[in-house]
Amino acid sequence: MSFSISTAKMGSIINPEKPLLTGFELSQPDGTQTTARDADVIWDLYRWPGIQRKKPTERNSKKTYDLYNLGLVLLEIAHWKTLHRVMGRGQENRERTDEHDKAPMVPLEESKMPSSLKELRNIAGDRYWKAVGRCIWAHDEKGFDVEELADRSNDSNVGIMPQGAFTKHVVEELRSIQL
């Protein structure tokens, strides 16, 4: 998101009441008529670890994967850095071919939680940390109480299941934060 800018004699003035939605080039494909982008080392970091290095398609786009993306964006906001800098991956060259960048990220295990997520609690507080953690875990009881394999089905009930958990554990948690 960006904001409209007016130029005045004294310089640019940002108008926070007129936000502009941008960044749709990174959105998930929505059907066979949608043109999917090729996988890119840096943009691939935003995708669910199990589908990284695969060409984006409608079939590998799930609600919990989008919630995972949201968690990563919230992580970026708290650290005030882009994801590849937060994670320390792919920053030297987008076309890197070393094994570190070829290997897909794996779903998180508590003992292997990246330091950026561990540090988040001290940076943004417990509530923000919990909300981001839910998004990044995405599945099972640490996420939104839906199994990853069930999430891959096209059953509409499976798509509804994480909605209540998302509202409770992310929306309401973030809403309760006070400065």
C-alpha positions as CSV (number, residue, x, y, z in Angstrom):
1,M,0.0,0.0,0.0
2,S,1.2,3.5,-0.7
3,F,-0.4,6.9,-0.3
4,S,-1.2,9.6,-2.8
5,I,1.3,12.5,-2.7
6,S,0.6,16.1,-3.4
7,T,3.5,18.4,-4.3
8,A,3.4,21.8,-2.6
9,K,5.9,24.6,-2.6
10,M,7.5,23.2,0.6
11,G,7.8,19.7,-0.8
12,S,5.7,16.5,-1.0
13,I,2.8,16.0,1.3
14,I,1.6,12.4,1.9
15,N,-2.2,12.1,2.3
16,P,-2.9,9.1,4.6
17,E,-6.6,9.4,3.9
18,K,-6.0,8.4,0.2
19,P,-4.2,5.0,0.3
20,L,-3.4,3.3,-3.0
21,L,-3.4,-0.5,-3.1
22,T,-0.3,-1.8,-5.0
23,G,1.7,-5.0,-5.3
24,F,-0.8,-7.1,-7.2
25,E,2.0,-8.6,-9.3
26,L,2.6,-10.9,-6.2
27,S,-1.0,-12.1,-5.8
28,Q,-1.9,-15.7,-6.2
29,P,-3.3,-16.9,-9.6
30,D,-7.1,-17.0,-9.6
31,G,-8.0,-19.5,-12.4
32,T,-6.6,-20.6,-15.7
33,Q,-6.9,-17.2,-17.3
34,T,-4.5,-15.7,-14.8
35,T,-0.9,-15.3,-15.8
36,A,1.4,-16.7,-13.1
37,R,4.8,-15.3,-12.5
38,D,7.9,-17.5,-12.5
39,A,9.4,-18.4,-9.2
40,D,12.0,-15.9,-8.0
41,V,14.4,-16.4,-5.1
42,I,13.3,-13.4,-3.2
43,W,9.5,-13.5,-3.9
44,D,9.5,-17.2,-3.4
45,L,10.3,-16.6,0.3
46,Y,6.7,-15.4,0.7
47,R,5.3,-18.7,-0.5
48,W,4.5,-21.6,1.8
49,P,7.6,-23.7,2.1
50,G,6.0,-26.8,0.6
51,I,5.4,-25.1,-2.7
52,Q,8.5,-23.0,-3.0
53,R,10.4,-23.5,-6.2
54,K,7.2,-24.6,-8.0
55,K,5.5,-22.4,-10.6
56,P,2.5,-20.7,-8.9
57,T,-0.8,-22.2,-9.9
58,E,-4.4,-22.1,-8.8
59,R,-4.0,-25.6,-7.3
60,N,-1.2,-24.6,-4.9
61,S,-2.9,-21.6,-3.5
62,K,-4.7,-22.2,-0.3
63,K,-6.2,-20.0,2.4
64,T,-3.6,-21.0,5.0
65,Y,-0.8,-20.3,2.5
66,D,-2.2,-16.7,2.2
67,L,-2.3,-16.5,6.0
68,Y,1.3,-17.6,6.1
69,N,2.1,-14.8,3.7
70,L,0.3,-12.3,6.0
71,G,2.5,-13.5,8.9
72,L,5.6,-12.8,6.9
73,V,4.4,-9.4,6.0
74,L,3.6,-8.7,9.7
75,L,7.1,-9.9,10.5
76,E,8.6,-7.5,8.0
77,I,6.6,-4.6,9.5
78,A,7.8,-5.3,13.0
79,H,11.4,-5.6,12.0
80,W,11.1,-2.7,9.5
81,K,13.0,-4.8,6.9
82,T,12.1,-6.7,3.8
83,L,11.7,-10.4,4.3
84,H,14.9,-11.5,2.5
85,R,16.8,-9.3,4.9
86,V,14.9,-10.5,8.0
87,M,15.5,-14.2,6.9
88,G,19.1,-13.5,5.6
89,R,18.4,-15.3,2.4
90,G,18.9,-14.3,-1.3
91,Q,20.0,-10.7,-0.6
92,E,23.2,-10.8,-2.6
93,N,21.8,-11.7,-5.9
94,R,18.3,-12.7,-7.0
95,E,19.7,-15.3,-9.4
96,R,21.8,-17.1,-6.8
97,T,22.2,-20.8,-7.4
98,D,24.0,-22.0,-4.3
99,E,22.4,-24.8,-2.3
100,H,21.3,-22.5,0.5
101,D,18.8,-20.7,-1.8
102,K,17.8,-23.8,-3.8
103,A,16.7,-25.6,-0.7
104,P,13.1,-24.9,0.1
105,M,12.3,-23.6,3.6
106,V,10.7,-26.2,5.8
107,P,7.7,-25.6,8.0
108,L,8.8,-24.3,11.3
109,E,9.7,-26.4,14.3
110,E,9.8,-24.6,17.7
111,S,13.5,-25.5,18.2
112,K,14.4,-24.2,14.8
113,M,12.4,-21.1,14.9
114,P,14.3,-18.3,13.1
115,S,15.8,-15.7,15.4
116,S,13.7,-13.0,13.7
117,L,10.5,-14.7,14.9
118,K,12.0,-15.2,18.4
119,E,13.1,-11.5,18.5
120,L,9.6,-10.4,17.5
121,R,8.3,-10.9,21.0
122,N,10.8,-8.3,22.4
123,I,10.2,-5.9,19.5
124,A,6.4,-5.9,19.2
125,G,5.1,-7.6,22.4
126,D,3.3,-10.8,23.2
127,R,0.0,-10.2,21.3
128,Y,1.6,-9.2,18.0
129,W,4.1,-12.2,18.4
130,K,1.2,-14.6,19.0
131,A,-0.7,-13.3,16.0
132,V,2.3,-13.5,13.7
133,G,3.2,-17.0,15.0
134,R,-0.3,-18.3,14.2
135,C,-0.1,-17.1,10.7
136,I,3.4,-18.5,10.1
137,W,2.6,-21.9,11.7
138,A,-0.7,-21.9,9.7
139,H,-1.6,-25.5,10.3
140,D,-2.5,-27.7,13.2
141,E,-3.2,-26.4,16.7
142,K,-0.4,-23.8,16.6
143,G,-1.9,-22.3,13.5
144,F,-5.6,-22.4,12.5
145,D,-6.6,-25.9,13.5
146,V,-6.6,-27.3,10.0
147,E,-4.3,-30.0,8.7
148,E,-2.2,-29.2,5.7
149,L,-3.5,-32.1,3.6
150,A,-7.1,-31.2,4.5
151,D,-6.4,-27.6,3.5
152,R,-5.4,-28.8,0.0
153,S,-8.9,-30.2,-0.7
154,N,-11.5,-28.1,-2.5
155,D,-14.1,-28.7,0.2
156,S,-15.7,-25.4,1.1
157,N,-16.0,-26.4,4.8
158,V,-12.3,-26.8,5.0
159,G,-11.9,-23.2,3.7
160,I,-14.3,-21.9,6.4
161,M,-12.6,-23.7,9.3
162,P,-9.6,-21.4,9.6
163,Q,-11.7,-18.3,9.3
164,G,-13.0,-18.4,12.9
165,A,-9.5,-19.2,14.2
166,F,-8.0,-16.4,12.2
167,T,-10.6,-13.9,13.5
168,K,-10.0,-15.0,17.1
169,H,-6.2,-15.5,17.1
170,V,-5.1,-12.8,14.7
171,V,-7.7,-10.1,14.1
172,E,-8.9,-9.9,17.7
173,E,-5.4,-10.2,19.0
174,L,-4.1,-7.4,16.9
175,R,-7.2,-5.3,17.6
176,S,-6.5,-5.6,21.3
177,I,-3.0,-4.1,21.1
178,Q,-2.8,-0.6,22.6
179,L,0.1,1.7,22.5
